[in-house]
Amino acid sequence: MRNTRFTEPQIMAVLRQAEGGVAVPELCREHGISSASFYKWRAKYGGMDASMMSQSER
């Protein structure tokens, strides 16, 4: 059962945009997420790259 509308690669793309300098409120509006979701994602996936993400699922 899927508990989120976004896949992990999509989440990583949003976080990369934020690292690139896009404002968080603008990102949240653009992607239809709350700022709480964004910060929760950043806490969970913040320092990860694609290879680390696949290992976290195990």
TORTORKE-243520 format. One record per residue (C-alpha): y, x, z; residue in three letters; residue number from 0. Coordinates in pm, 1 decimal, decimal comma, always signed. Layout:
<r><north>Y</north><east>X</east><up>Z</up><r>ala</r><k>NUM</k></r>
...
! end
This chain:
<r><north>+0,0</north><east>+0,0</east><up>+0,0</up><r>met</r><k>0</k></r>
<r><north>+335,6</north><east>+137,7</east><up>-105,0</up><r>arg</r><k>1</k></r>
<r><north>+602,3</north><east>+131,0</east><up>+163,5</up><r>asn</r><k>2</k></r>
<r><north>+899,7</north><east>+258,4</east><up>-37,0</up><r>thr</r><k>3</k></r>
<r><north>+1071,9</north><east>+186,3</east><up>-366,5</up><r>arg</r><k>4</k></r>
<r><north>+1118,9</north><east>+555,9</east><up>-436,1</up><r>phe</r><k>5</k></r>
<r><north>+860,9</north><east>+822,6</east><up>-513,3</up><r>thr</r><k>6</k></r>
<r><north>+889,0</north><east>+1165,4</east><up>-357,4</up><r>glu</r><k>7</k></r>
<r><north>+1015,1</north><east>+1328,0</east><up>-680,7</up><r>pro</r><k>8</k></r>
<r><north>+1289,4</north><east>+1062,5</east><up>-698,4</up><r>gln</r><k>9</k></r>
<r><north>+1385,8</north><east>+1133,1</east><up>-337,0</up><r>ile</r><k>10</k></r>
<r><north>+1402,1</north><east>+1505,2</east><up>-412,5</up><r>met</r><k>11</k></r>
<r><north>+1628,8</north><east>+1435,0</east><up>-710,6</up><r>ala</r><k>12</k></r>
<r><north>+1870,0</north><east>+1239,1</east><up>-489,4</up><r>val</r><k>13</k></r>
<r><north>+1873,7</north><east>+1519,0</east><up>-232,1</up><r>leu</r><k>14</k></r>
<r><north>+1939,0</north><east>+1776,9</east><up>-506,0</up><r>arg</r><k>15</k></r>
<r><north>+2237,6</north><east>+1572,7</east><up>-623,4</up><r>gln</r><k>16</k></r>
<r><north>+2376,9</north><east>+1578,5</east><up>-270,2</up><r>ala</r><k>17</k></r>
<r><north>+2330,6</north><east>+1955,5</east><up>-252,2</up><r>glu</r><k>18</k></r>
<r><north>+2517,5</north><east>+1976,9</east><up>-581,8</up><r>gly</r><k>19</k></r>
<r><north>+2827,7</north><east>+1832,2</east><up>-422,2</up><r>gly</r><k>20</k></r>
<r><north>+2807,3</north><east>+1457,9</east><up>-489,7</up><r>val</r><k>21</k></r>
<r><north>+2941,0</north><east>+1255,6</east><up>-195,8</up><r>ala</r><k>22</k></r>
<r><north>+2676,3</north><east>+1077,3</east><up>+13,1</up><r>val</r><k>23</k></r>
<r><north>+2841,1</north><east>+731,2</east><up>-1,9</up><r>pro</r><k>24</k></r>
<r><north>+2861,6</north><east>+761,0</east><up>-379,9</up><r>glu</r><k>25</k></r>
<r><north>+2492,6</north><east>+857,8</east><up>-403,3</up><r>leu</r><k>26</k></r>
<r><north>+2392,9</north><east>+568,2</east><up>-180,1</up><r>cys</r><k>27</k></r>
<r><north>+2581,7</north><east>+318,8</east><up>-396,2</up><r>arg</r><k>28</k></r>
<r><north>+2446,3</north><east>+465,7</east><up>-717,7</up><r>glu</r><k>29</k></r>
<r><north>+2082,1</north><east>+455,0</east><up>-605,8</up><r>his</r><k>30</k></r>
<r><north>+2098,8</north><east>+140,2</east><up>-394,4</up><r>gly</r><k>31</k></r>
<r><north>+2001,9</north><east>+299,2</east><up>-64,0</up><r>ile</r><k>32</k></r>
<r><north>+2159,4</north><east>+295,8</east><up>+280,2</up><r>ser</r><k>33</k></r>
<r><north>+2314,7</north><east>+604,3</east><up>+428,9</up><r>ser</r><k>34</k></r>
<r><north>+2052,9</north><east>+586,8</east><up>+705,1</up><r>ala</r><k>35</k></r>
<r><north>+1777,7</north><east>+614,0</east><up>+443,0</up><r>ser</r><k>36</k></r>
<r><north>+1950,2</north><east>+912,0</east><up>+285,1</up><r>phe</r><k>37</k></r>
<r><north>+1978,3</north><east>+1098,9</east><up>+615,1</up><r>tyr</r><k>38</k></r>
<r><north>+1618,9</north><east>+1012,6</east><up>+706,0</up><r>lys</r><k>39</k></r>
<r><north>+1505,1</north><east>+1154,5</east><up>+371,0</up><r>trp</r><k>40</k></r>
<r><north>+1715,2</north><east>+1465,1</east><up>+425,0</up><r>arg</r><k>41</k></r>
<r><north>+1558,0</north><east>+1518,9</east><up>+767,3</up><r>ala</r><k>42</k></r>
<r><north>+1208,5</north><east>+1480,3</east><up>+625,1</up><r>lys</r><k>43</k></r>
<r><north>+1238,7</north><east>+1649,7</east><up>+283,8</up><r>tyr</r><k>44</k></r>
<r><north>+1554,3</north><east>+1859,2</east><up>+318,7</up><r>gly</r><k>45</k></r>
<r><north>+1417,0</north><east>+2211,9</east><up>+289,8</up><r>gly</r><k>46</k></r>
<r><north>+1120,1</north><east>+2132,8</east><up>+69,4</up><r>met</r><k>47</k></r>
<r><north>+1057,2</north><east>+2206,7</east><up>-295,0</up><r>asp</r><k>48</k></r>
<r><north>+798,7</north><east>+2034,2</east><up>-516,2</up><r>ala</r><k>49</k></r>
<r><north>+507,4</north><east>+2254,9</east><up>-409,9</up><r>ser</r><k>50</k></r>
<r><north>+574,3</north><east>+2203,1</east><up>-40,3</up><r>met</r><k>51</k></r>
<r><north>+601,3</north><east>+1827,9</east><up>-89,8</up><r>met</r><k>52</k></r>
<r><north>+244,3</north><east>+1795,2</east><up>-218,3</up><r>ser</r><k>53</k></r>
<r><north>+114,7</north><east>+1988,3</east><up>+83,8</up><r>gln</r><k>54</k></r>
<r><north>+294,9</north><east>+1759,2</east><up>+331,0</up><r>ser</r><k>55</k></r>
<r><north>+91,9</north><east>+1460,0</east><up>+212,5</up><r>glu</r><k>56</k></r>
<r><north>-234,7</north><east>+1612,5</east><up>+327,2</up><r>arg</r><k>57</k></r>
! end
